Amino acid sequence: MNKGILTTIALLLAGFAGNAEAQTQRADSVGTIIDEVIWVVGDEAILKSDVEAMRIQGQQEGIRWSGDPDCAIPEQIAVQKLYLNQAITDSVEVTEAEITQGVEQYIENMVSAIGSREKLEEYYKKSMSQIRADLRDSYRERQLVQGMQQKLTKDITVSPAEVRKYFKDLPQDSLPFVPTEVEVQIITQTPRVEQEEINRIKDELRDYTDRINKGESSFQTLARLYSEDPGTARRGGELDYTGRGMLDPAFANVAFSLTDPKKVSKIVESEFGFHIIQLIDKRGEKIKVRHILRKPVVSQEAIDKSLSRLDSIRSQIVEGKFSFDAAASVISDDKDTRNNHGLMSNATQEGRTSRFKLAELPSEVARAVDKLEIGGISAPFQMINERGKTVCAIAKLKNRTEGHKATITEDFQILKNVVLNKRREQVLHDWVVNRIKSTYVRINENYRNCNFQYEGWIR
């Protein structure tokens, strides 16, 4: 937990239990605020500033605490420390690449929600570098806690008989509600980029290379200014150690052929756009590079042509000249769905499924199918795909399951997950209670009347 919230932190651990002065906030001779130790768990102190920091973070993320926040928050921090200590003992690891990726994704989501990086800085009252640094610590701790929890519950299973027994006598109003789910097929066409636009992008990349080679600018500076890869641009284009299989094949072929960190690669085209690449380091089967990505702009004329073609394809499908399945397999540019007759796939924690809640679909697809009857085909529309490219599409509503109370016959997997989660929650609860029993705990008197989630804190 970040300790930089207040001006000065004094850890008044000596005489904590009996010294009243250590249990109140005071000001020193120059008026600097001295922080307060409110709990000790093992050899870890929980400060009042820790609680306030988590309270603020919870407000920013829309978290609602169960019970009194003044009690729930320090208990949550204490439980987190139990998991973190065990994670260290058991050598649970979180890589720097995972932390960087998670933090950047969180920042992108926040920027998207709030409108701009400037507004995000104003909201947090910090610079982007400070926000990123604070988030790295909290994200790392969160991932370690999750990793430890997964390790403790990885062997838990439930049988079909246990699922049926659990729900046999459960009141109807206690059954989980299953939101409306849909299955969607899609056909996409990628508008053709004019050669003049491709030449413009390549000329810009050649200019960057020339400026780097002449020493007029660094690769990192140009990446921050011009790269259109939001995940790496702010880091000077840096892509952390990555295996060949995780990269676009064309990008990987050029990146892994680089041997001189001072040289810039030739221009390479990937499914994301056009790049230049610079080697940073190689480590075994992984490579660390920086790159600049530029994406050609698709003209409105090209978009209109693709939409018109899809409208014609839709008409022919409706007239029965060929099926949507056949068109998706032959005509669609979407390589992720083409081999499955255009059926979209949803990656969930339980595995892949063809079912989507409307909120899980790309917003353009969700709007296109929301009012369709089963078997209906949408009008053509345009969207930005997950690779950041403009594509045009038509979508077919293959199936819709209206929201309903779960049943054992129709929603067995959902009910199984409910039982699994209950079992996991119980295992984790029992683990925390047992760890409390074997861990040194001291709590400020002000918290001894709290109604805690876990028993054993008060001794």
Protein Blocks (a to p, Z undefined) as FASTA:
>chain_A
ZZklbmbdcddfgoklmmmklmcccddfkopacdddfbdehjaccdfklmmmmmmmmmmn
opacehjfklmmmmmmmmmmmmmmmmmmnopacdfklmmmmmmmmmmmmmmmnopaklmm
mmnopafklmmmmmmmmmmmmmmmmmmmmmmmmmgccdfklmmmmmmmgcfklpccdddd
dddddddddddddfklmmmmmmmmmmmmmmmmnopacfklmmmmmpccfklmmnnopacd
ddfklpcfklmmmmmmpcbfkbccdddddfkbccddddfbdehjaccdddddddddddfk
lmmmmmmmmmmmmmmmmnopacfklmmmmmpmblklmmnnopacdddfkbccfbdcfklp
cfklmmmmmmpcehiacdddddddfkopacddddddfbdcddddddfklmmmmmmmmmmm
mmmmmmmmmmmmmmmmmpccdddfklmmpccfbghjaZZ
